[in-house]
Amino acid sequence: MDNVEPFDVQLFDKDLSPIGWVGDPELLNVTPRHNQQPSARLTVPADHRYARALAAPGTRAVVRHQDEHATSGPVRLVRSTGAGDTRMMTFEITDDWRLLTRLLGWPNPTGSITQQGDDGAYDVRSGAAETVLKAFLTANLARLGAGTHHLPVTIAPDQGRGASIDVQMRMHPLADRVLPAIDQAGIGVTVRQGPTGLVVDCYEPTQWPLNLSEDGGSLIASDWSLAAPEVTRVIVMADGEGEARVMRGPFVNTDAETAYRDVIERAIDARDLKSTELDFETRVAARAAEALAAGAAKAGLAVRLAETDTFRYGGDGVHVGDRVTVELAPATDDAAALLHTDVLREATLTWGRDGAVVTPTVGDRDGDTERIFTRALAVLARRYRDLAGD
């Protein structure tokens, strides 16, 4: 059993027919992420027996770590470096989670392109976060129909998980509108390769029961900050124009105003909410709650962790999405330990000639300028798409 490899890498062609296993990569990096696009990179010598197969259009990889799903998806970028016997081929694998970023939410998924309504037309859905996500997916996958141009997608049975959300679509990528609400609702989303196609499902993160600290050996490095709230009261401006504009509020974050002794008002434009609809008040409250959450006090935290005898990734240990409590400063004679609880956003799984290493990361803050720049561009792109769609 000691010779069992920590990773299993199986290759498939674009029709999901098995090709073989890669048991001897030069380097494998897999980064599962919670409610964000996971990624993977596989490097092999140019003369590897599966190098040509990996470079073929549509080739897919399924990676398992400690007998658990780590990633699945197509190879979408091929790089070659070096020369002669030292030439290496690197294959970028894009996780199947990208289904949520490549599928648009039409205002009228059952209609033709000429039946998408006027500028005020939206596909509006409310309810448990899992229910809303799967309803949008079901409606917009149905309009694609069956065929050879995409893999079949199965949506796992709806279990009604997550808090209630309210989402409206008008030619937006599903991830742009649904994922922020899903994240606030406390659940995660997976898209994985199954026997006959892709399978979409949700999961409920858990709380890791032990505190993680430097003394315990699980905390490698930390970088954190705490910012005061930007919004504590919200006015929702719904449909109507001028004096006929329907408004509700103020909706107040009482805890924030008490803690900071500060009042910060914000009005939000929600003219897509129609006061004649039966669930109008519920949707107004949901929109206000979303704005208050976005403007709440923010803890910026990036913590790199190491596996120990009592803390590990996978199996009965932690997974992306789980909440962990980190000891940022130990207790002293005068003060209790400074603890902070946050989401384990991603984990870097590495396998190479020197063995396997797992590095989980808690929080969103990161000192990597490339990742900060990429994240900022993604936010700007989403806002631009919102303006274009609206």
N, C-alpha and C positions, 0 to 999 in steps of 0.2 A: 504493500500500500504506500510505502514511502516514495515510490517512484512515480506515483500518479501525478500528472501535470496539473497545475492550478487552473489552467485555462484550456478550453476546448474551442477550436476555431474550425467551423465547417463551411464549405463553399457550395453555392448553388448557382445555376444559371438563371436567366431572367424568367424562366417558366417554373422555377422552384425544383428542377431536377437536380439531385445531388451531384457534385463534382468530386469532392474529396475533403480531406482534413489537412490543415497546416499545423504540423506538430513541432516545427523547428524554426520559428520566425527569428529574424535578426532582432526585431523589436516590435512589440505590440503595446499601443497606448489606447485605453478605453476610458472615456469620461462619461459615466451616467450622470444625468442632471434631473433635478426636480422641477417640473413644469417649464423647462427650457430645452433647447435643442441639444441632445447628447451627441457625442462625436467619437470617432475611433480612427486610428491610423495603424496600418500594418506595413512593416518593412521586411523585405526578403531579398536575397541575392538575385541578380538579374537572370542567372541560370537556374533558378528554383523551378521545380517541376510544374508548379502552378502559376508561374509568373505570367505566361501568356493567357491563361484562363482568367486570371484576375483582371487583366487589361481589356478583356472582351466587353462590349457594351452590355449593361444590365446585370453583370455578375454581382452576386450578393454574398454576404457573410453573416453567419450567426455565431456570436461569441458567448460562451458560458464561463462563468467564474465560480469555482467551487460548486459546480453543478447547479448554478442559478443563472438565469438569463442576465446577460450584461448589456448586449446590444445586438441589433439586427438591422441590415439595410444594404443598399446598393453601393458599389464603388463608383464614386462620381468625379474623382480626380486621380490621375496617375502621374507620378514624378519619377525621373531617372537621374541619378547622380553618380559621379565617378567614371572610371573607365576600366576596360579589361576585366581581370578577375575580381576587382574591387567594386565593380558597378553594382549599385543597389537600386531596387525599385520600391517606391513608397506608394501605398494605395490609401486614399482618404475614403473612409466609409461614413456615409451620412445616415444616421439612425432613422428608422421608419417613422419616428415621431414627426418628421417633416410633412407627413400627411396633413397635419393641422395648419401648416404654413403654406401649402400649395393648393388648398381647396378654398374657394370663395364661398361666402354666404350670400346667396341671391335673395333679393327682397321677396320674390315669388318663385320658390324653387320648382314648383309644378308647372310654371308657365314658360312660354317661349321668350326669346330675348326682347320681343316687342310687347311683352305683357308684364314688364317689371315695374309699372306704375310711374307716378310723377316724382318730383324731387322730395316729396314727403313720405314716399313709400319705404317701409322697413318690414323685415321679418322680425317680429318681436316675440320673445319667449321668456316665460318666468317659471320659477319653481326650484326644486332641489338642483344643485349645481350639476350633478351627474346626469339628471334627467334633461336639463337644458342642453348640455353638450351633445348628448347622444341624439337628441331630437334634431339639432342642427345638422349633425353628421348624416343621420338617416335621410333627411330631406334632400341634402345636396349631393349625397352619393347616388341617390335614386335617379337624379337627372342625368348622371353620367352614363347610366345603363351598363349592361354587361358587354364585354368584348375583349379583344386582345391588346388594347392600348393601355390597360392598367391592371394591376393585380386585384383580385376580389378582396373586399373588405368585409369582415364580420364584426358586428358590434355586440359585445357581451351583454347579457341581460341587465337591464337597469335595476339597481338596488336603491335608488333614491338617496345616495350618499351626498353629504355636503350641505352647507347652509343654503338658504334660498337666494337666488340671484335673478337679475333682470338684465337681459341682453337684447340689443337690436342690431340687425345686419342689413347692410346695403352695399353689396359687392366688396366687403372687407374680407381679408384672409381670416379664417376662423380663429387662428391663434391670437390675432390682434385684439379681438373683442371678447372672446370667451375666456382665454387663459388668465388675464388679470383677475377676472371675477372668480374663476375656479380657484386660483391661488388664495384669494381672500376667504373663500368658502371652506378651506381646510382640507382639500383633497388633491390628489395628483392624477395624471393621465399617462397611460402607456399605449404605445402602438408597437406590436411585435409580430414577427413572422411566425405564422402557424403552418400546419400541414398543407393547407390549400390556398393560403393568402395571408393578408394582414388581419390582426385581431386588435380591436380597440377596447380598452377597459379602464377603470378607475381604481384607485387604492386610497386607503385611509392611513396616513402616517401615525406613528406612535411616539410616546415620550420615552427616551432612554432613561432608565431609573437611577443611574449613577452620575455624580458630578465628575467632570473631566478636568484634570489639573496638571501643572508641571511636575509637582511632587509625585503624582501617580504615574508619570511617564507617558501619558497620552497626548499632552499638549506640547507641540513643537515650537510654534510661534503664534503670536497674536498681534492684531492691529485693530484698535477700536476707537469709536467716537460716539457722542450722544448729542443730537440736535433737537432743539425745542420745536414744538409744533408750529406749522405754518398756517393752519386753519383750525378754529375751534367752533365756529358757527357757520351754518350754510343756509342760504336762501335758494330755493329751487324755483326757477322761472320756466314755467311750462308753456302750453300753447297759447295762442292769441297774440295780438299786436297792440302796442300803445297802451291806452287805458284799459283795454280788454285783456291784457296779459294776465294769465292765471299764475298766482304765486303762492308758495307754501313755505312755512318756516317761522322762526328760525329753528333748525335742528342743531342741538348743542352737545358738544363733547364736555360734559360737566366735569369729569375726572381731570381732563387736561386743564380746564380753567381753574379748578381748585388747586392743582399741583403747581401751576406756573403763575397763578394770579394774573391772568392775561386773557383778553378777549380779542380774537382775530376773525373778522367776518369775511365771507366770500359768497358771491352770487354765482350760480352756475346756470348755463343755458341748457334747458332740457325741453325745447319746443316740440320734440318728437313725442312727448308724453301728452296724450289727449285727455282733457278733463271729462269728456263724455264716456270714457271707457270705464267699465265696472271696477277694474282693479287699479284705477288711477292713483288712489291714495297709497296703496301698497307699493306701487312702482316709484312714486315720488320719494317715499321713505327709503327705499333701496338705493335710489340714486344719491340721496343725501348721505347715507351711510358710506357709500363708496367714496364720496368726496372727502368726508371726515377721516376715513381710513388713510386716504392718500396724503392728507395734510397733517397726520398725527406725528407725534414725536418719533424720531428715527434713531435707531441704534445702528451705526455703521460698524460692522464686525467682520473680520476675516481671520479665521483660526485654522491652522493646519494641524492635523491630528496624526498620531501614529498608533498602530495596533499594539495592544498589550495582552496579557493573559486574561484580563477581564473586559477588554474593549476590542471589538473587531468588526469589520465590515462584512456583511452578508450572513447567510444562515440565520442563526438565532441572535445575531448582532444587529448593528444599525444598518439602515438603508437610506438612500436619498429620500428626502421629504420628512424624515423623522426629526423630532425636536430634541436637542441635547442641551444640557446646562454646563457651561464652562466657567471655571474659576479664573477670573481675570486678575485677581489679586488675593493672596492668602490672608487669612484672619490674623490680626495682631492683638496685642493686649488691650488696645483702645478701640478696635473696630472689628466688626464681623467681616467675613470673606466677601469680596465683591463678585457676585454671581450674575451671569446673564444667560438667558435661554433663547436659542434661535434655531433656525432650520438648517439641517445639513443639506446644503444646496447641491453639492456635487462630490464625486469621489474620483480620483485619478488612479486607475489600475494599470500598472506597468509590468510587462513580462519581457525579459530579454536574456542575453547570455549569462547575466549575473543573477538571475532569479526573478522573483516576483515581489513587487512593492505596492502597497495600497496606501493612499494618502487622502482621507476625507477632508472636506473643507466646509466650515460652518459660516453662514452669513454671505452677504453680497459684496462687501467691500474687498478690494483686491489691489495690490501694489503694481500689478502688471499693466503698464500703460497701454499696451496693445489691446488687452481685454477691455480696459476702461473706454478706450476710443471706439472699439467695436460695439460695445453696449450703448454708448451715446448715439452712434450712428443708427443703431436699430431703433432706438426711441424716436429719433427724428424721422426715420422712414415710416414708422407706424403713425406718427402724427400727420405726416404728409398724406398717407393713404386715407386717414380719417377725413381730411379736408376734401380729398378727391372724391371719396365715396359719398360724403354728405352734400 
